[in-house]
Amino acid sequence: MFAAALLIGGLTVTLPDAASVKGSEVELVEVAQLNGDPALVALAEDISLGWAPAPGYERTLHAAQVARRVRTALAGVDVTITGAARCKLAPEVQIVPAARIEAAARELLEERAGERELELALLEKIAPISIPVPERTLEVVARLDLALHASGPVQVPIELRVDGMPWRTVWTRWEIGLWAERLVLKRDVQRGETLSSQDLRRERVRLGATTEASSRGLRATALDGAVALRDLVTGSIVAAEDVQRPTAVERGAQVTVELVKGSITARWTGVALGSASIGERLEVSLADGTRTVRATVVRADLVRIVQP
């Protein structure tokens, strides 16, 4: 490329007193008037002059700086710098509305909530943000590294990317309420009482950290014969640590292993390699000795593996 440039001739770069620029990086064509052979001008247009000033700021570009950049990029080309000795650069500014930033956070939170009902309250007002006018694209990207497990405060960072480069991160603060149907007690239970599946009902509840962590472990049938280890109140979710459940399968017991995959069901005979209550998982050695599997206890004589 440079060998070709040597044959083309010289390049004249004329600097103005001031110029406005777009994006996060300044290119020569944005600032200066270029004269010379068209092919040489085309080579020079994309020469980088460094960073663009942020909104509200200016940058002074000196003719000597420009000369060094151009002569480095186009080695061997006769470069003449004319015009102003200094050029003040100011960014062209675009406003990112607060509504767009808020919408990006809401969309991500709604996606993370999944099938659970979501309530959102913005805790701090979002201000509109000034950015340099992009040369190509502006991206407003919400990020949340943690999964949504429970109700409570959460911060969602919104990254503004100008032409693919991170420009600024705006932190948005929210109070979220997660709601879902869960099995809860329909009566008060005293310590030492024996529970059954009939003591539960489905109810819409606000998910807290303990609620969500415990609500997935116990199915209704898992409470049959369980003894309360503490007093429990109406409307509470029964966690595994709240009860002592009877052992349904003893180590060495013979069980049926049921594999369910879609509409297909297959069964084998196996031997339990441990003890477990209903709803818990344990290892089972298949009777034919081919392998060991992990399955969930359904009842005293049945364990199940469900595959998607």
C-alpha positions in Angstrom: 0.0 0.0 0.0 2.8 2.4 1.0 4.7 1.6 -2.2 1.7 2.6 -4.2 1.4 5.8 -2.2 4.9 6.8 -3.1 4.0 6.8 -6.8 0.9 8.9 -6.3 2.5 12.0 -5.0 1.9 14.4 -2.2 -1.1 15.1 0.2 -2.2 18.4 1.4 -4.1 18.5 4.8 -5.9 21.7 5.6 -7.0 22.1 9.3 -9.9 24.4 10.3 -10.0 26.4 13.6 -12.7 24.2 14.9 -14.5 21.0 14.0 -17.3 18.8 15.4 -16.8 15.0 15.5 -18.9 11.9 16.0 -18.2 8.6 17.8 -15.5 7.9 20.3 -12.5 8.1 17.9 -11.5 11.0 15.6 -10.6 10.2 11.9 -8.7 12.6 9.7 -11.6 13.0 7.2 -13.8 14.3 10.0 -11.5 17.2 10.8 -9.5 18.2 7.8 -9.9 19.0 4.1 -7.8 16.6 2.1 -6.4 17.4 -1.4 -4.2 15.3 -3.6 -4.6 12.2 -5.8 -8.0 10.6 -5.1 -6.4 7.3 -4.3 -4.1 8.9 -1.8 -6.9 10.9 -0.3 -8.9 7.6 0.2 -5.9 6.1 2.0 -5.6 9.1 4.3 -9.3 9.5 5.2 -9.4 6.8 7.9 -6.2 7.8 9.7 -7.0 7.9 13.4 -6.2 11.1 15.3 -7.0 9.6 18.7 -9.9 10.0 21.1 -13.0 12.2 20.7 -13.8 14.5 23.6 -16.8 13.6 25.8 -20.0 15.7 25.7 -19.4 19.0 27.5 -15.6 18.9 26.8 -13.3 20.1 24.0 -10.0 18.8 22.7 -7.3 20.9 21.0 -5.6 19.2 18.1 -2.3 20.7 17.0 -1.1 20.7 13.4 2.2 19.1 14.5 0.3 16.1 16.0 -1.7 15.7 12.8 1.5 15.8 10.7 3.1 13.1 12.8 0.1 10.8 12.5 -0.3 11.2 8.8 3.4 10.8 8.0 3.6 7.7 10.2 0.5 6.1 8.5 1.7 7.1 5.0 5.4 6.6 5.1 7.2 8.2 2.2 4.3 10.5 1.2 5.0 14.2 0.9 2.6 15.6 3.5 1.8 19.4 3.7 -0.2 20.7 6.6 -2.0 24.0 6.0 -4.7 26.1 7.7 -4.9 26.6 11.5 -2.1 25.8 13.8 -4.7 24.5 16.4 -8.1 23.0 15.8 -10.6 22.8 18.6 -12.7 19.6 18.5 -16.1 19.4 20.0 -18.4 16.3 20.0 -21.7 16.2 18.2 -24.1 15.3 21.1 -27.0 12.9 21.2 -29.3 12.4 24.2 -30.2 8.9 25.3 -33.7 9.3 26.9 -34.2 8.0 30.5 -37.1 6.0 29.1 -34.9 4.0 26.8 -32.5 3.2 29.7 -35.4 2.2 32.0 -37.0 0.1 29.2 -33.7 -1.9 28.8 -33.6 -2.8 32.5 -37.3 -3.7 32.6 -37.0 -6.0 29.6 -34.1 -7.9 31.2 -35.9 -8.2 34.6 -39.0 -9.5 33.0 -37.0 -12.0 31.0 -35.3 -13.2 34.1 -38.6 -13.5 36.0 -39.7 -16.2 33.6 -43.2 -17.6 34.4 -43.2 -15.9 37.8 -45.3 -12.8 38.2 -43.1 -9.7 38.5 -43.8 -6.3 40.2 -41.3 -3.6 39.6 -40.6 -0.2 41.3 -37.8 2.1 40.2 -36.1 3.3 43.4 -34.1 6.2 41.8 -35.0 8.5 39.0 -32.9 7.9 35.8 -31.4 11.0 34.2 -31.0 11.3 30.4 -27.4 10.8 29.3 -25.5 12.8 26.7 -23.3 10.8 24.4 -21.3 11.5 21.3 -23.3 11.0 18.1 -22.4 7.5 16.9 -20.9 7.1 13.5 -22.7 3.8 13.2 -24.6 2.4 16.1 -25.7 3.1 19.7 -26.4 0.1 21.9 -28.2 0.2 25.2 -27.4 -3.1 26.9 -28.7 -4.3 30.2 -26.6 -6.8 32.2 -27.4 -8.8 35.3 -25.0 -11.5 36.4 -27.2 -12.9 39.2 -30.3 -14.9 38.7 -33.6 -13.6 40.2 -34.5 -15.9 43.0 -36.3 -13.7 45.4 -38.1 -10.4 46.0 -36.1 -7.4 47.2 -33.7 -4.6 45.9 -31.6 -5.2 42.8 -29.3 -3.1 40.7 -29.2 -3.4 36.9 -26.3 -1.9 35.1 -27.0 -0.4 31.7 -24.1 -0.2 29.3 -24.1 2.5 26.6 -22.0 1.4 23.7 -21.0 3.9 21.0 -20.0 2.2 17.7 -19.4 -1.0 19.6 -17.2 0.5 22.3 -18.3 0.9 26.0 -19.0 4.6 26.6 -20.7 4.7 30.0 -22.5 2.4 32.5 -25.7 3.7 34.1 -26.7 1.9 37.3 -30.5 1.5 37.8 -31.9 0.5 41.2 -35.2 -1.4 41.5 -37.4 -3.0 44.1 -38.7 -6.3 42.7 -41.6 -8.4 43.8 -41.6 -12.0 42.6 -44.9 -13.9 42.9 -45.8 -17.5 42.1 -48.2 -20.2 43.2 -46.7 -22.4 45.9 -47.9 -25.1 48.3 -48.5 -23.6 51.7 -50.0 -24.8 55.0 -53.7 -24.4 55.3 -53.6 -24.7 59.2 -51.3 -24.0 62.1 -49.0 -26.9 63.0 -47.4 -27.5 66.3 -44.0 -29.0 66.9 -44.3 -32.8 67.0 -47.5 -33.0 64.9 -47.6 -35.4 61.9 -48.3 -33.8 58.6 -49.9 -35.1 55.4 -50.4 -33.8 51.8 -54.0 -32.8 52.9 -52.5 -30.1 55.1 -51.3 -28.1 52.0 -53.1 -25.8 49.5 -51.9 -23.9 46.5 -51.6 -20.1 47.1 -50.1 -17.1 45.4 -47.1 -16.0 47.5 -44.4 -13.4 47.4 -41.1 -15.2 47.0 -38.4 -14.3 49.5 -35.0 -15.8 49.7 -36.0 -18.6 52.0 -39.4 -19.1 50.3 -37.9 -19.7 46.9 -35.0 -21.8 48.1 -37.3 -24.2 50.1 -40.4 -24.3 48.0 -39.0 -26.5 45.2 -37.8 -29.3 47.4 -41.0 -30.7 49.0 -43.9 -32.0 47.0 -47.2 -32.5 48.7 -46.7 -36.3 48.9 -43.3 -35.7 50.5 -45.2 -34.5 53.7 -47.1 -37.7 54.3 -45.9 -38.9 57.6 -43.5 -36.0 58.2 -43.2 -34.7 61.8 -42.9 -31.0 62.4 -39.6 -30.0 64.1 -41.0 -26.5 65.0 -44.3 -24.6 65.2 -45.5 -23.6 61.7 -48.2 -21.1 60.8 -50.9 -21.0 58.2 -49.7 -19.8 54.9 -46.1 -20.8 55.3 -44.1 -23.0 53.0 -42.8 -26.1 54.6 -39.0 -26.4 54.0 -37.1 -29.6 54.3 -35.5 -28.4 57.5 -38.9 -27.8 59.1 -39.8 -31.5 59.3 -38.4 -34.9 59.9 -39.6 -37.2 57.1 -39.9 -40.9 57.4 -37.6 -43.0 55.3 -39.5 -44.5 52.4 -36.7 -46.6 50.9 -34.1 -48.4 53.0 -30.6 -49.2 51.8 -30.6 -52.6 50.1 -34.3 -52.5 49.3 -35.5 -53.7 45.9 -37.2 -51.0 43.9 -38.7 -50.4 40.4 -36.7 -47.9 38.4 -38.9 -45.9 36.0 -37.5 -43.9 33.2 -39.8 -41.3 31.7 -38.9 -39.5 28.5 -41.8 -37.7 26.8 -44.5 -40.3 26.1 -42.1 -43.2 26.5 -41.8 -45.1 29.8 -39.4 -47.9 30.6 -38.9 -49.9 33.8 -36.2 -51.9 35.4 -35.6 -53.6 38.7 -32.8 -52.2 41.0 -31.4 -52.2 44.5 -31.2 -49.0 46.6 -27.6 -48.1 47.5 -28.8 -45.7 50.2 -31.8 -44.6 52.2 -34.1 -41.8 51.2 -37.5 -40.1 51.9 -40.1 -39.4 49.3 -38.9 -36.6 47.0 -35.2 -37.2 47.7 -32.8 -38.7 45.2 -30.6 -41.8 45.7 -28.4 -44.1 43.8 -29.8 -47.4 42.5 -27.9 -50.3 41.1 -29.8 -51.9 38.2 -30.4 -55.6 38.8 -28.7 -56.6 35.6 -25.5 -55.0 36.9 -25.1 -52.8 33.8 -24.9 -49.4 35.6 -25.8 -47.2 38.6 -28.4 -44.4 38.2 -29.6 -41.5 40.4 -33.4 -41.4 40.7 -36.1 -39.6 42.8 -38.1 -41.6 45.3 -41.8 -41.6 44.4 -43.0 -44.2 46.9 -41.5 -47.1 48.9 -41.2 -49.4 45.9 -40.7 -46.9 43.0 -38.0 -44.4 42.0 -38.2 -42.3 38.9 -35.9 -40.6 36.3 -37.4 -37.9 34.1 -35.6 -36.9 31.0 -36.6 -33.9 28.8 
